Amino acid sequence: MDQNPISFTGISIQVSLSGYSFKVAGPSGVTASDWLGAERLFTTPEFQRRYNRVEISLLTPKVSLVPDMFFAPEQARKALSEVVSLDDSDKVEWVPVPAFSSVLVFSNSIGESLSRVLTQTVLPASGEPVRVLPELYYQLSMLEALPDYNKIIASWMDGWLHLTIAQGKTLRLANVFAAPDFTTAEYFLFLAMKRLQLNPEVSTVCFHTPLDADAEMSLYRYFKSVVQL
């Protein structure tokens, strides 16, 4: 797999219904885990120390990107309910995405508790728990650092494909697709590429979730390069 074009310090943790994965950046470089079950949480040595920077990403499908000009905090729930199904008990939050003059409206209410446990377990040097933000937020944050003109970041886990695509500084797509298996995830990836008239043969696809060998080789059949972020 090609070298990661993005660097960071500290620890980055991704969480979904089935478990978590993490990446740690330190003096010896970046180390990454496979996807791990929740039962491993309290025996993971990397979670027993503090970091200069902590990121906790939840792979929630309950997200919507709203342009600044159309966003009003009091209408956040209504805006999100127009694109995803919300329960009355779902808490709705939002976070600015200034690079794309937008606001990401989301709900972390997806039936898991691991992300909340992690905010109390893995702390930055300040000791203050970090905010859990959607996977799509971190994808959008990473786009600018990608060197290619066609910028493609995908994450797939637990039946959802999280996908962002930009060309230069222009965001072309930011969405979550229901994909119960990796073949379906690839289908939506290629469908998005086709609709945006992007050629996979000259494009690099970056995955922010762990890829097994079969999935990686399948992507290499179509894309110029495959990168694990």
N, C-alpha and C positions, 0 to 999 in steps of 0.2 A: 504494500500500500504506500501511496506517495506521502511525502513529508507534509505535516500539518502546517498551513500557512499562517495560523493564528496562534499567538502566545498569550498566556495570562499567568498571574501569580496566585498562589493559594489553592483553594479546592473548589471544584465545580461538581455539583451533584444533580443528577436527573432522577426524578421519581415518577412512578406510574402505579397502577393498581397492583401489578405483579411484583414490584420490588424497586430496585435502584441500581444505578451505576455511578461511578465517580472518576474524576481526573484530578491528579495532584501535580502542581508545578513547584519544584524546589531546586536547590543548588545542583542536583544531578540530572535535572531535566524533567520531563513530563511522564508520569506513569498513569495508566488507565486500567480500570477494572472491566470485567465482563458484566453482564446483567446478573444481579444477585438478588436472592430472596430476602424478604423482610426479616426472617429469622437470623440473618447474619449481622443485623444492625449493631448489636451490642458487643460483637466480637470483632468488629472491623477496626484494626489498630489505627488506621488513618483518621478515624473519627474521635480519637482520644486526645487530640491536641488542638490548639488554636492556630488560626491562620491570619495573615494580613488581609486576605480577601476570601469571602465565602459567598458562593452563588448556589441557590437551590431552585431548580427548575422543575415545575410540575407539568407533565404532559396532559394538560386538560384540553378537551375538545371544545370547551365552552368559552370561545374567544371571538372577538370581532374587532377589526381595525376600522376606526372611524376618523375621517379627516377632521383636523382641528376646527375648521369653520362650521362643521355640523354637530360638534359635540357640546352637550350641556350636562354637567354632573347630575342634575335632577332627572335627566332622561336616560341615564346609563342603563338601568334595568330594562327599560322599554327597547333601547337600541339593541341590547344583547338578545332579548327574547324574540326579536324579529328574525334572528338567524339560527338560534339554537333553542332547544327545549329546556326551560328552567322550572324547577320546583319552587313552591312558595318559600321554602326554607333556605334556598340557595342565596348565599351572600354574593353580591356583585361588587367588584372593585374596578379600578382603572389605573393605568400608568401611562405617562406621556412617552411618545416615541418621536422626539424632536427631529431626528435625522430625516423622517418622512412626513413631517408636519401632521402627525396623527396622534391619536390616543388609542391604546389597546384596552378594550373593555373585556372583562373576564370574570369567571367564577371558578374558584378552586374546589367547589363542592362536587366531587366526583366519587365519593364513597371511600376514600382512603384516609388514613390517619398518619401514615409514615412521614409525610412532609412536615407535619406539625411537630412530630417527635424530633425530627432532625433539626428543626430551628432551635430546640432546647438542648440538643446534644452537640452539634457542630457549631462552634461560636467563633466569630472573628476576634482579633486581639482586643477590641474594645469591650468585649463581653456582652454586647447588645445583640439579641437575636436578629437575624436578617429576614427580610420579607421574601416570602415564596412568590415567585413570578412565573407566568406561563412559559412553556418551551418556545412558543412563537415569539415572545419578547426577546429571548436570547438569540434566536435565529436572526431577527431583524437587527439586533445590535452587532452581530458578527459580519453582516453583509459587506459593510464598507471596507473591512480589512482583507477581503478576498481579492487576489490580484487580477483575476480574469475579468473580461468585460461581461460575459455571461456568468452571473453569480447564482448558484443553485445550492440551497441548503435544505436537507430533508432529515426527518427523524421518524422512526417507525417503531411502535411498541404497543402491545395490548389492543390491536385492532384499529389503530389510528395513525394516519400519515400526516405529519405536520410539515408543510412545504412553503418555502419562500423563494421567490425568483426575482432577480433584479438584472437590469442591463445598465452598466455604468452606475450612475447615481439615481436611476429611475426604477422605482419598485413596480414590478409587473404583476406579482401575485403574492398573497399571504393568506393561506387557508389551511383547514384541517379536513381530511377526507376519511370516511369510514373504510378501512381496509383490513379485513379479518386475517389476511395472509399476505406474505411478501409479494406474491405474484400480483395480487390486486393493488398493492402499494406501487409496484412498478407500472401497472396499467395507468393509474392516475398521474404518475410522474411523467410518463411518455405522452399522455393526453394533454397535460398542461404544456409540455414542450411543443407539441404539434400546434396547439391553438395560439401559442405565442410565436410560432414560426422560428423556433430555436433548433439548431442542428446538434443532436447529442454527440456526433462524431468529432465536433470541434469544441465540445464543452466538458467541463469538469463538474462532477456531482459530488457534493460534500455531505457526509452523513454525520449527524451529531449524536446518534445512538450507536451502540456497538453493532457491527456487522459480522455475521458468521462467514465462513469461507465460501459457502455456496452462494449466498446473497452477493458477496463481493464479486465473485467470478461472473455471475449473471449480469451485473451492472457493467462490468468490463467488456462485455460483448457489444455494448452499444455506445458507451461514453469514451471520450478520449482519455479520461483519468477518473479515478475514484479516490477521494480523500476522506480520512476519518478525522474529524475535528476534535 
